[in-house]
Amino acid sequence: MSLETTLDKIFERYDFLKDEMLKTVSNAETFAKVSKEFSALEDIVNLEKKYKKSIQEISDLENIIGDPNSENDLKELATSEIKELKEAIPEMEKEIKILLLPKDANDEKNAIIEVRAGTGGDEAGLFAADLFRMYQKYADHRGWKFELLYAHESGIGSIKEAAASISGKGVFSYLKFESGVHRVQRVPVTESSGRVHTSTATVAVLPEAEEVDLKIDETDLKIDVMRASGAGGQHVNKTESAVRITHIPTGIVVVQQDERSQHMNRLKAMKILRARLYDLECQKLQSERSENRRLQVGTGERSERIRTYNYPQGRVSDHRINLTLYKLPQIMEGEGLDEIIKALVAADQEDQIANFQE
C-alpha cells in the first residue's frame, strides 16, 4: 500500500469519526472512545492536508510551466516555487511516517529505574550512585516526580543497588533507552597513583504497571516478613518491618526494607514486582511477534555496554549511535542527558522509517 493510499484511508476514517462524534454525543462512554481516536488522528490529518496541498500546487505550477501561453516571468516564478515545494516534500513525508509508526503501548507509562553496581569494586558502587543521582537530576530537569523505592548502600557514598519510581508525561518513552551496561573510566578517589580504572554499572528501566495492566494471583506469592538489616538506628532490630515477596511461578524475589512500616514496604515491593512481571510479559510478547526485532536502539540486550563516561577526557560516548559529547559535567548534572536521549529517540525513529512497510 502506497503512502498516499494509506493517507486516504486515514482521512476517510477521520471523517467517519467526525460524524460518529455527532451521533454519539448523548452517550458519554461511546463519545469518549470515539473522540479519543479522533484526536489521535488529528495531527496526521493536518499534516496530510498540508502534504496534499503541496502536491497539488506542484502539479498546478508544472501546468503553468508547460503552458506555451504562459509568460516567461511567470514560468521562472513557478520554477522557483516548485523547487522550494519539492525540497519540503521529503521532510513532510518523513514527519508523516513518524506519525504512522506503531506506537509503543508503554511510552506514556511511568517508569521504575533500577541501578546496580557492576564490576570494579568500590568504584563501581560510587559510579552506580553517580548514575542514580544523574537520573534524579534529569527527572527534576524535566519536571517529573522522583520517588526513592530503595537504596542499598555499601559505604563511602557508594551503592550496591537502588531503585526509584519516576512519574510524569512520557517518562518511559525517554528513559527506555537507558537500559544496559554503563562504563566509567576515571581515577578512583582511593587510587593514590593516579591510575585510571574502568568500572561498570547496570541500569534497567521498566514500565510501571498498574493493576489493570497485570493481574497477580495472590496464591502465586510467598510473602515473608523479617527484621530490617543495615543502617536504621534503634528501630532496625525491634520490629519485623522488612518484606520479601517471592513470585513462585517466575522465581522473582523483591525485598523491601527502607520504610519503617511493614505496610509501606509491602506496597513498594508489589510496585517493583508488578513492574518486573509486566516487563517480562512485554519481552515475551515482543519475542513472539518477531524474534529478531530490536527492543531498543542497538541490539537491545541489557548486557550490552551502551555508554562510556570518560572523566579524564570529559566525554560521554553512546556506542549505539556513535555519539560522543564533551559535556560530561552537564550530563552528570542531568540537563545534558537530554541531548543524548533525544538523539537516541531520533535514531530509533530513523531505524523504524528505514523499515517502513508501505
C-alpha positions as CSV (number, residue, x, y, z in Angstrom):
1,M,0.0,0.0,0.0
2,S,1.4,3.4,-1.0
3,L,1.8,6.3,1.4
4,E,-0.9,8.3,-0.4
5,T,-3.3,5.3,-0.2
6,T,-2.6,5.0,3.5
7,L,-3.3,8.7,4.0
8,D,-6.5,8.5,2.0
9,K,-7.7,5.7,4.3
10,I,-6.8,7.7,7.4
11,F,-8.6,10.7,6.1
12,E,-11.7,8.6,5.4
13,R,-11.5,7.3,9.0
14,Y,-11.1,10.8,10.3
15,D,-14.3,12.0,8.5
16,F,-16.2,8.9,9.7
17,L,-15.2,9.6,13.3
18,K,-16.2,13.2,13.0
19,D,-19.7,12.1,12.0
20,E,-19.8,9.5,14.8
21,M,-19.0,12.1,17.4
22,L,-22.1,14.0,16.4
23,K,-24.2,10.8,16.6
24,T,-22.9,9.6,19.9
25,V,-22.7,13.0,21.8
26,S,-25.5,11.8,24.1
27,N,-23.6,8.6,25.0
28,A,-20.7,9.7,27.2
29,E,-18.8,6.4,27.1
30,T,-19.0,5.9,23.4
31,F,-18.4,9.6,22.7
32,A,-15.2,9.5,24.8
33,K,-13.9,6.4,22.9
34,V,-14.6,8.0,19.5
35,S,-13.2,11.4,20.4
36,K,-10.0,9.8,21.7
37,E,-9.4,8.1,18.4
38,F,-10.4,11.3,16.5
39,S,-7.9,13.4,18.5
40,A,-5.2,10.8,17.9
41,L,-5.6,11.2,14.1
42,E,-5.8,15.0,14.1
43,D,-2.1,15.7,13.8
44,I,-1.6,13.3,10.9
45,V,-4.7,14.6,9.1
46,N,-3.5,18.2,9.4
47,L,-0.1,17.2,8.1
48,E,-1.8,15.2,5.3
49,K,-3.7,18.2,4.2
50,K,-0.5,20.3,4.0
51,Y,1.2,17.5,2.1
52,K,-1.6,17.0,-0.4
53,K,-1.9,20.8,-0.9
54,S,1.9,20.9,-1.7
55,I,1.5,18.0,-4.2
56,Q,-1.4,19.8,-5.9
57,E,0.5,23.1,-6.0
58,I,3.4,21.4,-7.7
59,S,1.0,20.0,-10.3
60,D,-0.5,23.4,-10.9
61,L,2.8,25.0,-11.3
62,E,4.0,22.4,-13.7
63,N,1.0,23.1,-15.8
64,I,1.9,26.8,-15.9
65,I,5.4,25.9,-17.0
66,G,4.2,23.5,-19.7
67,D,1.6,26.0,-21.0
68,P,3.0,27.7,-24.2
69,N,0.9,30.8,-23.4
70,S,2.5,31.4,-20.0
71,E,4.8,34.4,-19.8
72,N,8.5,33.8,-19.1
73,D,8.4,35.7,-15.9
74,L,5.5,33.6,-14.6
75,K,7.4,30.4,-15.7
76,E,10.5,31.5,-13.8
77,L,8.5,32.2,-10.7
78,A,6.7,28.8,-11.0
79,T,10.1,27.1,-11.4
80,S,11.4,28.7,-8.3
81,E,8.3,27.8,-6.2
82,I,8.4,24.2,-7.5
83,K,12.0,23.9,-6.3
84,E,11.0,25.1,-2.8
85,L,8.0,22.8,-2.6
86,K,9.9,19.7,-3.8
87,E,12.6,20.3,-1.3
88,A,10.0,20.4,1.5
89,I,8.2,17.2,0.4
90,P,10.8,14.6,1.7
91,E,10.7,16.2,5.2
92,M,6.9,16.2,5.2
93,E,6.9,12.5,4.2
94,K,9.3,11.8,7.0
95,E,7.1,13.5,9.5
96,I,4.1,11.6,8.2
97,K,5.9,8.3,8.5
98,I,6.9,9.1,12.1
99,L,3.3,9.7,12.9
100,L,2.4,6.4,11.2
101,L,4.9,4.4,13.1
102,P,3.5,1.8,15.6
103,K,3.1,3.3,19.0
104,D,4.8,1.7,22.0
105,A,1.9,1.0,24.3
106,N,4.2,1.7,27.3
107,D,5.6,5.0,26.1
108,E,3.1,7.1,28.2
109,K,3.7,5.0,31.3
110,N,5.7,6.0,34.4
111,A,8.9,4.0,34.9
112,I,10.8,2.2,37.6
113,I,14.6,2.6,37.2
114,E,17.0,0.2,38.9
115,V,20.7,0.9,39.1
116,R,23.2,-1.8,40.3
117,A,27.0,-1.7,40.8
118,G,28.8,-3.9,38.3
119,T,32.5,-4.9,38.1
120,G,35.0,-2.6,39.7
121,G,34.6,-3.0,43.5
122,D,34.0,0.2,45.5
123,E,34.5,2.4,42.4
124,A,31.6,0.5,40.7
125,G,29.4,1.4,43.7
126,L,30.4,5.0,43.6
127,F,29.7,5.1,39.8
128,A,26.3,3.5,40.4
129,A,25.5,6.2,43.0
130,D,26.6,8.9,40.5
131,L,24.3,7.4,37.8
132,F,21.3,7.2,40.2
133,R,21.8,10.9,41.1
134,M,22.1,11.8,37.4
135,Y,18.6,10.2,36.8
136,Q,17.2,12.1,39.8
137,K,18.5,15.4,38.5
138,Y,17.3,14.5,35.0
139,A,13.8,13.9,36.4
140,D,14.0,17.3,38.2
141,H,15.0,18.9,34.9
142,R,12.0,17.5,33.1
143,G,9.6,18.2,35.9
144,W,9.0,14.6,36.7
145,K,8.3,13.2,40.2
146,F,11.2,11.0,41.5
147,E,10.3,8.6,44.4
148,L,13.0,6.5,46.0
149,L,12.0,2.9,46.4
150,Y,15.1,1.6,48.0
151,A,18.9,2.2,48.2
152,H,21.3,-0.5,49.5
153,E,24.4,1.5,50.4
154,S,27.8,0.0,50.8
155,G,29.7,2.8,52.5
156,I,31.8,5.8,51.3
157,G,28.8,7.1,49.3
158,S,28.5,4.1,47.1
159,I,25.5,1.8,46.5
160,K,25.1,-1.8,45.7
161,E,21.7,-1.1,44.1
162,A,19.0,1.4,44.2
163,A,15.6,1.9,42.6
164,A,13.2,4.7,42.1
165,S,9.7,5.3,40.6
166,I,9.7,8.2,38.1
167,S,6.3,9.6,37.1
168,G,5.4,12.3,34.6
169,K,4.4,12.8,30.9
170,G,6.1,10.3,28.6
171,V,8.6,9.1,31.2
172,F,9.1,5.6,29.7
173,S,9.4,6.9,26.1
174,Y,12.5,8.8,27.2
175,L,14.1,6.5,29.7
176,K,13.7,3.2,28.0
177,F,16.9,3.7,26.0
178,E,18.9,3.8,29.3
179,S,18.7,0.1,29.9
180,G,22.1,-1.6,29.6
181,V,25.7,-1.6,30.9
182,H,27.2,1.8,31.6
183,R,31.0,2.0,31.8
184,V,33.1,4.7,33.6
185,Q,36.8,5.4,33.1
186,R,38.3,7.6,35.8
187,V,40.8,7.8,38.7
188,P,39.1,6.5,41.8
189,V,39.3,8.6,45.0
190,T,41.0,5.7,46.7
191,E,43.7,5.5,43.9
192,S,47.0,7.1,45.1
193,S,49.0,6.5,42.0
194,G,46.6,8.4,39.7
195,R,45.9,5.4,37.5
196,V,42.6,5.3,35.5
197,H,40.3,2.5,36.4
198,T,37.4,1.1,34.4
199,S,34.2,0.1,36.2
200,T,30.6,-0.6,35.3
201,A,27.1,-0.3,36.5
202,T,23.9,-1.7,35.0
203,V,20.6,0.1,34.5
204,A,17.2,-1.4,34.0
205,V,14.2,0.7,33.1
206,L,10.8,-1.0,33.5
207,P,7.4,0.4,32.6
208,E,5.4,0.9,35.8
209,A,2.4,-1.4,35.6
210,E,-0.9,-0.6,37.0
211,E,-3.2,-3.3,38.5
212,V,-5.3,-3.1,35.3
213,D,-2.2,-4.0,33.2
214,L,-1.3,-7.1,35.1
215,K,-3.4,-9.4,37.3
216,I,-1.2,-11.1,40.0
217,D,-2.7,-14.1,41.7
218,E,-2.2,-13.9,45.4
219,T,-1.7,-17.7,45.6
220,D,1.4,-17.2,43.4
221,L,3.0,-15.1,46.1
222,K,5.1,-16.2,49.1
223,I,5.4,-13.2,51.5
224,D,7.9,-13.2,54.4
225,V,8.3,-10.5,57.0
226,M,11.6,-10.1,58.9
227,R,13.6,-7.6,60.8
228,A,15.3,-5.0,58.6
229,S,19.1,-5.1,58.4
230,G,21.7,-2.4,57.9
231,A,21.6,1.2,58.9
232,G,18.5,2.5,60.6
233,G,19.2,3.2,64.2
234,Q,17.3,1.6,67.2
235,H,14.3,0.8,65.0
236,V,16.2,-1.8,62.9
237,N,16.1,-4.8,65.2
238,K,12.9,-4.2,67.1
239,T,10.1,-4.7,64.5
240,E,9.6,-7.0,61.6
241,S,9.0,-4.3,59.1
242,A,11.0,-5.7,56.1
243,V,9.1,-7.6,53.5
244,R,10.3,-10.2,51.0
245,I,7.9,-11.2,48.2
246,T,8.6,-14.2,46.0
247,H,6.6,-14.8,42.8
248,I,6.6,-18.5,42.8
249,P,5.9,-19.2,39.0
250,T,8.9,-17.0,37.9
251,G,11.1,-17.1,40.9
252,I,11.3,-13.3,41.0
253,V,12.2,-12.1,44.5
254,V,11.7,-8.5,45.8
255,V,13.0,-7.4,49.2
256,Q,11.9,-4.0,50.6
257,Q,13.0,-2.7,54.0
258,D,13.6,1.0,53.6
259,E,10.3,2.1,55.2
260,R,9.5,1.8,58.9
261,S,6.0,0.4,58.1
262,Q,5.6,-3.1,57.0
263,H,2.5,-2.0,55.0
264,M,4.5,0.6,53.1
265,N,7.3,-1.8,52.4
266,R,4.8,-4.3,51.0
267,L,3.2,-1.6,48.8
268,K,6.6,-0.7,47.4
269,A,7.7,-4.3,46.9
270,M,4.5,-5.0,45.0
271,K,5.1,-2.0,42.8
272,I,8.5,-3.3,41.9
273,L,7.3,-6.9,41.4
274,R,4.4,-5.7,39.2
275,A,6.9,-3.8,37.0
276,R,9.3,-6.7,36.7
277,L,6.5,-9.1,35.8
278,Y,5.0,-6.7,33.3
279,D,8.4,-6.2,31.7
280,L,8.8,-9.9,31.4
281,E,5.4,-10.3,29.7
282,C,6.3,-7.4,27.3
283,Q,9.6,-9.1,26.4
284,K,7.8,-12.4,25.7
285,L,5.2,-10.7,23.5
286,Q,7.9,-8.9,21.6
287,S,9.8,-12.2,21.0
288,E,6.6,-13.9,19.8
289,R,6.0,-11.1,17.3
290,S,9.5,-11.1,15.9
291,E,12.4,-13.0,17.3
292,N,14.9,-10.5,15.8
293,R,13.0,-7.3,16.5
294,R,15.2,-4.9,18.5
295,L,13.6,-3.8,21.8
296,Q,15.7,-0.6,21.9
297,V,18.3,1.2,19.8
298,G,21.3,-1.2,19.2
299,T,20.6,-4.9,19.8
300,G,18.5,-4.2,22.8
301,E,20.3,-6.7,25.0
302,R,20.7,-5.3,28.6
303,S,24.0,-7.0,28.9
304,E,25.4,-4.8,26.1
305,R,27.7,-2.0,27.0
306,I,25.8,1.0,25.8
307,R,27.7,4.1,27.0
308,T,31.1,5.1,28.3
309,Y,31.7,8.0,30.7
310,N,35.4,9.1,30.4
311,Y,36.3,11.6,33.1
312,P,39.9,12.4,32.1
313,Q,38.7,13.5,28.7
314,G,35.4,14.9,29.9
315,R,33.5,13.0,27.3
316,V,30.5,10.7,27.2
317,S,30.1,8.2,24.2
318,D,26.9,6.3,23.4
319,H,28.1,3.3,21.4
320,R,24.7,2.5,19.8
321,I,24.6,5.7,17.7
322,N,28.3,6.6,17.7
323,L,27.6,9.8,19.5
324,T,30.3,11.5,21.6
325,L,29.8,14.7,23.6
326,Y,32.4,16.5,25.6
327,K,29.9,17.6,28.1
328,L,30.4,15.1,30.9
329,P,29.7,17.5,33.8
330,Q,26.5,18.8,32.3
331,I,25.4,15.2,31.6
332,M,26.0,14.0,35.1
333,E,24.0,17.0,36.3
334,G,21.1,15.7,34.4
335,E,20.4,18.6,32.0
336,G,22.9,17.4,29.4
337,L,21.4,13.9,29.3
338,D,18.5,15.3,27.3
339,E,20.8,15.7,24.2
340,I,21.8,12.0,24.3
341,I,18.2,10.8,24.9
342,K,16.7,12.9,22.1
343,A,19.4,11.6,19.7
344,L,18.5,8.0,20.7
345,V,14.8,8.7,20.1
346,A,15.6,10.2,16.7
347,A,17.8,7.3,15.8
348,D,15.1,4.8,16.8
349,Q,12.6,6.7,14.5
350,E,15.1,6.7,11.6
351,D,15.6,3.0,12.1
352,Q,11.8,2.3,12.0
353,I,11.3,4.6,9.0
354,A,14.0,2.7,7.1
355,N,11.9,-0.4,7.6
356,F,8.7,1.4,7.0
357,Q,6.2,-1.0,5.3
358,E,4.3,0.9,2.7
